[in-house]
Amino acid sequence: MSPLELQESVLKSLQSLKSLDALKKLFWSQLSYERVNKALSRRGWTAKVDKELEEDPVLLASGGINNDFHVIYARLKSARLSREGERIVVNRLLQDHPYTLFIFSNKTQSQWHFLNVKYDSTTEKRKLFRRITVGEGEQLRTATEQLSLLNLESINPDASPLEIQQRHDEAFDVEVVTNKFFAQYRQIFEQVEGLIKPTLTENERRRLFTQKLFNRLMFIAFIQKKGWLKFNGKTDYLSALWQDYQQDDSTANKNFYRDRLSHLFFEGLNNPQQQDIAGINNGGYFKYLIGTVPYLNGGLFERDEDDKDSHIIVPDECLDTILHDLFQRFAFTVTESTPLDVEVAVDPEMLGKVFEELVTDRHGSGSYYTPKPIVSFMCREALKGYLKSQVSGELTDAIEQFVDEHEPVNLGNHEAILEALRRVRTCDLAAGSGAYLLGMLHELLDLRQCLFNTKKLDSKSTYQRKLEIIENNLYGVDIDPFAVNIARLRLWLSLAVDYEGDNPPPLPNLKYKIEVGDSLIAPNPKRMGSIQAISIQQYRDAKARYMKAHLWGEKKALEQEITTLKTEIALLTHGSSKVSGFDWAVEFAEVFVDGGFDIVLANPPYVRQELIKHLKPTLEKVYPSIYTGKADLYCFFYARALELLNSEGMLTFISSNKWFRANYGEKLRKYIAETCNIQSITDFGDLPVFKTATAYPMIFIAKNRKVDSSSTIFTQVKSLEAPYPNVLAIIREKGQVLPHTAVNSSRWMLTDNTSANRLEKMELVGISLGKYIDGQIYYGVKTGFNKAFIIDGLKRAELIAKDPKSAEIIKPLAVGKDIRKWYVDRQERWLIFTRRDIDIDTYPAIKAHLAQWQAELTPKKTGKESVGRSGGDYKWYELQASPSNIKRLEVTKIVFPDIAKELRFAFDSKGMYLNNTGYFIPTNDLYLLGVLNSSVVETFYIELSTQIRGGYLRFFRQYVEKIPIPNASTNEREAISKLVQKCLDAKGIGCEVWEKEIDDRVAALYGL
């Protein structure tokens, strides 16, 4: 049977899967497993496990060597499939059947889960449950494609059970499905955008309109899984609505978007049932058009100006493509995956991923989507730190076991833990599409659920718990209104999934919880003890009532009341009713009256300082203690986060690691060292944690309180192989406790005790290179346009032949990659050295040569020109930048590249020029060259500086000048200099013996 024929056969079985007979046919016939059909006794099972099942499970089929791989079917007693019930049963069955595919159905066998258990590579206690759902209303293409991969004939009937299990693990890999969806989404999005273009020509408006259309339809694709939207009795709502529209010939010039979807969006989903003026839910005309739909009370379906523009036409071709080539091709689930439970389908997290990665230019704003395991780790670390400070008397190990493993057995005061979880206030000040808000929601929910399971505390439904968490524990801000809309939408979906019933209540208004604004530029939120408590209580109450309001008039009245209270609070807080940016002290006054947030966590945008020139005056005013003109934007998010925290608050960030060592991070490092306990730093270096960018990410966790006895765990992650993405396992395996002195000043030494002691010893016995050479480290010539100024030997000869005077300003050139250890391997490369104020007319051949690129060489005046070099006070034929003292280039000097994988210092005695990929020190000090090329200094420099992708080192002056040069007697200097001369004479070839002796002598000088 060909793969295509197999898929067709599997699809038919899945479509008819309403009894065990169809399941037997699927595995015994189509997927080629051995028939078993043996009941498995539940004798000896605990009552907790036994009560989940309607009858004994069945060992349906087997395969592989000795038939040790099993397929087991279990019928649940419940009317609906239950993740928790399945986990309880699977954990018992795995004791006797370690290599197994599990299949569950509900009692009536109308819903089915195919369940793969993948073990966490770091611990047998953690099992990842991955499910494929089959049943009425499910799109079966994904299930068909993935389950067809389980065909034992294609795997190998004689394979070991482990090999079969591994193939099953691959078939249940949700990333394969989501990657396919990503690719298809991008393609269809661009296609639809093009079809809308004739009636919406403005690029930005068209992109936002298309994005909004996709978001609305995706939301419906998710929410219809709950069965709340019905058309002609069918819950496969969008497909049924489209089919009815196609069969309706009553209207000429019909259009699906205008005639059906616009009514669904604006008169249906955005219309309170209490104001059922359109007759949607009582059999009127609109029910004929759009069926039965609930009022959702969300901003996603509020009509905006583009929605009101009748000139914008969405052709039917657009909707046909979206519905059939995207929504009907992939399975959707309204349940968001967790670190331990994954649906092999498109889940609501995709809204965030699509928004961050594909649709908007979030990367242009420095925003990247954080992988879910990292979000989970950061939320848990923050909660552990919070609980340790809030609940006295609890053992650290007990809290960590509770948060990491959801095991509360060793806690002493369960009620105090529950109360702390209920009152925690967390904030993401760069919320994006809500990854951390959703992550924290799930962590808090799971912790409260496990307290109920073990101690029967907090006896509420999952829906009630989620609603309470959203209302009381989560806050977020982002500058992008569309991002905020997506974040709210994902919270609504997460809430909706757990409502059990046919008539869902209106969703909460999140306008005053997840807000739009600039997190950085408002003043530091101040303590608000001077404000009358009654004002804050009224404000808190008004916002709480607004969250639950759904009638238009009620919402408007509350908005006016809240606005009035905001004005009053603002005047009392800072004497003005309005400030620039997001006014934290006012907008979240109910938080700051109590001192601030308990947890602030974020993935702040990585925007280079060159792109925030317009913000720098404001940032300098708002953050004087940490401001430097070279600081990238994310640095200021650290400072703002600390201002938002209360005195015991937890800061949990993932950001670039560049500020650890860069000069622009010096003030921030000092500020954090003086005010915080840095609990852990997990540095990923150049590893691609964000798949779309090299951002040099690290996870930074600190408490907003200084205690001298605290310690910091530093982990250098060197691979994204297992145990990644289990960050906690990596830390436990690789983490090192830093000495107390490592991060207590503006200079941080992120290394273990042994290395730190070695580095400190080296610094004590010498003076810095910067002082040793009196600051004389220079970089080479910057042309601004190498194509014109750097020439080969043939072009040099040609220019001299035309005008012999040209030879005066054509200089031998070495670039960074020419510089090896000890020597310079210069190629036939020359530099046209037209320094400032040169009379170019005295070199006509050179002038004619450069004139070929005059437009490209002319300095830009405004910086916005598409052609030209960077602005400056130089002429088009002059070099963009060069040393003021030319003689420095022509003397004997030590040279080194700006980037290399190892230390490569060389000697140049021929007066070669360098471009800006090389640095030089004008000196003939052979002893210094020997020290710089020693293995001891290389180790020091690797610890001191920052590495970039591929393990390369950057040789910025700010790092190089800190290399300690040891004091040495005349005899030692001469001995090392003689060894260096031998290496120079040999041009670095066969120098191993001499280099070893240099290393030993230099190490001895440092006392190592």
Sequence and secondary structure as in RCSB ss.txt:
>XXXX:A:sequence
MSPLELQESVLKSLQSLKSLDALKKLFWSQLSYERVNKALSRRGWTAKVDKELEEDPVLLASGGINNDFHVIYAR
LKSARLSREGERIVVNRLLQDHPYTLFIFSNKTQSQWHFLNVKYDSTTEKRKLFRRITVGEGEQLRTATEQLSLL
NLESINPDASPLEIQQRHDEAFDVEVVTNKFFAQYRQIFEQVEGLIKPTLTENERRRLFTQKLFNRLMFIAFIQK
KGWLKFNGKTDYLSALWQDYQQDDSTANKNFYRDRLSHLFFEGLNNPQQQDIAGINNGGYFKYLIGTVPYLNGGL
FERDEDDKDSHIIVPDECLDTILHDLFQRFAFTVTESTPLDVEVAVDPEMLGKVFEELVTDRHGSGSYYTPKPIV
SFMCREALKGYLKSQVSGELTDAIEQFVDEHEPVNLGNHEAILEALRRVRTCDLAAGSGAYLLGMLHELLDLRQC
LFNTKKLDSKSTYQRKLEIIENNLYGVDIDPFAVNIARLRLWLSLAVDYEGDNPPPLPNLKYKIEVGDSLIAPNP
KRMGSIQAISIQQYRDAKARYMKAHLWGEKKALEQEITTLKTEIALLTHGSSKVSGFDWAVEFAEVFVDGGFDIV
LANPPYVRQELIKHLKPTLEKVYPSIYTGKADLYCFFYARALELLNSEGMLTFISSNKWFRANYGEKLRKYIAET
CNIQSITDFGDLPVFKTATAYPMIFIAKNRKVDSSSTIFTQVKSLEAPYPNVLAIIREKGQVLPHTAVNSSRWML
TDNTSANRLEKMELVGISLGKYIDGQIYYGVKTGFNKAFIIDGLKRAELIAKDPKSAEIIKPLAVGKDIRKWYVD
RQERWLIFTRRDIDIDTYPAIKAHLAQWQAELTPKKTGKESVGRSGGDYKWYELQASPSNIKRLEVTKIVFPDIA
KELRFAFDSKGMYLNNTGYFIPTNDLYLLGVLNSSVVETFYIELSTQIRGGYLRFFRQYVEKIPIPNASTNEREA
ISKLVQKCLDAKGIGCEVWEKEIDDRVAALYGL
>XXXX:A:secstr
  HHHHHHHHHHHHHT SSHHHHHIIIIIIS  EEEEEE   TT  HHHHTTBSS  EEEEEESGGG EEEEEEE
BSSSS  HHHHHHHHHHHTTT SSEEEEEE TTS EEEEEEEEE TT TT EEEEEEEEETT   HHHHHHHHTT
 HHHH TT  HHHHHHHHHHHT HHHHHHHHHHHHHHHHHHHHHHHGGG   HHHHHHHHHHHHHHHHHHHHHGG
GT  BBTTBS HHHHHHHHHHH  SSTT  HIIIIIHHIIIIITTS GGG TT TTTT HHHHHH B      GG
G   HHHH TT    HHHHHHHIIIIITTS B SS  BTTEEESSB THHHHHIIIIIIS TGGGT     HHHH
HHHHHHHHHHHHHHHSTT  HHHHHHHHHH   TT S HHHHHHHHHH  EEETT TTSHHHHHHHHHHHHHHHH
HHHHH  S   HHHHHHHHHHHTEEEEES HHHHHHHHHHHHHHHHTT  SSS       TTTEEES SSSS   
   TTS HHHHHHHHHHHHHHHH  SHHHHHHHHHHHHHHHHHHHHHHHS S  SS  HHHHTHHHHTTTSEEEE
EE      GGG GGGHHHHHHH TTT  TT  HHHHHHHHHHHHEEEEEEEEEEEESGGGTSGGGHHHHHHHHHH
 EEEEEEE TT  SSTT    EEEEEEESS  TT  EEEEE   SSTTTT HHHHHHHH EEE TTTTSSSS   
S HHHHHHHHHHHHTEEEHHHHTTT  EE BB S HHHHEEEHHHHHHHHHH GGGGGGEEEEE GGGB SBSB 
  SEEEE   TT  GGG HHHHHHHHTTHHHHSB SSS  SSSB   S  TTS SB  S THHHHS EEEEESEE
SS   EEE S  EEBTTEEEE    HHHHHHHTSHHHHHHHHHHS EETTTEEE  HHHHTT EEE   HHHHHH
HHHHHHHHHHTTTTT HHHHHHHHHHHHHHTT 
